[in-house]
Amino acid sequence: DSGVTQTPKHLITATGQRVTLRCSPRSGDLSVYWYQQSLDQGLQFLIQYYNGEERAKGNILERFSAQQFPDLHSELNLSSLELGDSALYFCASSAEGSAGGGVAGELFFGEGSRLTVL
Amino acid sequence: GEDVEQSLFLSVREGDSSVINCTYTDSSSTYLYWYKQEPGAGLQLLTYIFSNMDMKQDQRLTVLLNKKDKHLSLRIADTQTGDSAIYFCAESNYQLIWGAGTKLIIKP
């Protein structure tokens, strides 16, 4: 158990809809990262938050947005969903602000939210 | 830009050694990592190596780093069925750059 909790574990929805994925980081971790894992594109970094502020942005579509709340949990909002958005969405947390800035830069991953868009 | 490349699949017999290879482009990487993703689970840090090291050994795992060729490898000795997973190589300077993952398949 990594200590990172993601909900829901599975989600099936239709094209054009909007969903929200939720992540609770490990206790005390200030950084939250969102990743998308699909069969054909491997692990894609979407966005990172540190203590409520956006820290880094990766290949995140304009239809997607995220935020980190004062209690450090984070939500990833996916809107106007397309078939190609079907993927496993991971949240990860770390204690440091940047993944490479700490002693080991270890990320702790949740089990993921599997999104299926029909 | 920075890039990390890995083969997508590796098939080995149970009991043999597995060697998973990775090449990267950012010579200023501070750390290089191997993460393991078991079926239905998230990624978990398996081991890492600091950029000023050439080798790191931890029980059945040996990590070799060739900075000149920007090549990282993970050797798993006496591969077991429990080693079946996807192994991700990642490099880090400020942000993590991930490889596509190598799926390790164990043949009986």
Chai-1 contact restraints between the chains, C-beta under 6 A:
chainA,res_idxA,chainB,res_idxB,connection_type,confidence,min_distance_angstrom,max_distance_angstrom,comment,restraint_id
A,G42,B,A100,contact,1.0,0.0,6.0,A-B,restraint_1
A,G42,B,G101,contact,1.0,0.0,6.0,A-B,restraint_2
A,L43,B,W98,contact,1.0,0.0,6.0,A-B,restraint_3
A,A56,B,Q95,contact,1.0,0.0,6.0,A-B,restraint_4
A,F90,B,G42,contact,1.0,0.0,6.0,A-B,restraint_5
A,S98,B,Y94,contact,1.0,0.0,6.0,A-B,restraint_6
A,A99,B,S92,contact,1.0,0.0,6.0,A-B,restraint_7
A,A99,B,Q95,contact,1.0,0.0,6.0,A-B,restraint_8
A,A99,B,L96,contact,1.0,0.0,6.0,A-B,restraint_9
A,G100,B,T30,contact,1.0,0.0,6.0,A-B,restraint_10
A,G100,B,S92,contact,1.0,0.0,6.0,A-B,restraint_11
A,G100,B,N93,contact,1.0,0.0,6.0,A-B,restraint_12
A,G100,B,Y94,contact,1.0,0.0,6.0,A-B,restraint_13
A,A104,B,Y48,contact,1.0,0.0,6.0,A-B,restraint_14
A,G105,B,Y31,contact,1.0,0.0,6.0,A-B,restraint_15
A,G105,B,S92,contact,1.0,0.0,6.0,A-B,restraint_16
A,E106,B,L45,contact,1.0,0.0,6.0,A-B,restraint_17
A,F109,B,G42,contact,1.0,0.0,6.0,A-B,restraint_18
A,F109,B,L43,contact,1.0,0.0,6.0,A-B,restraint_19
A,G110,B,G42,contact,1.0,0.0,6.0,A-B,restraint_20
A,E111,B,A41,contact,1.0,0.0,6.0,A-B,restraint_21
A,E111,B,G42,contact,1.0,0.0,6.0,A-B,restraint_22
A,G112,B,G42,contact,1.0,0.0,6.0,A-B,restraint_23
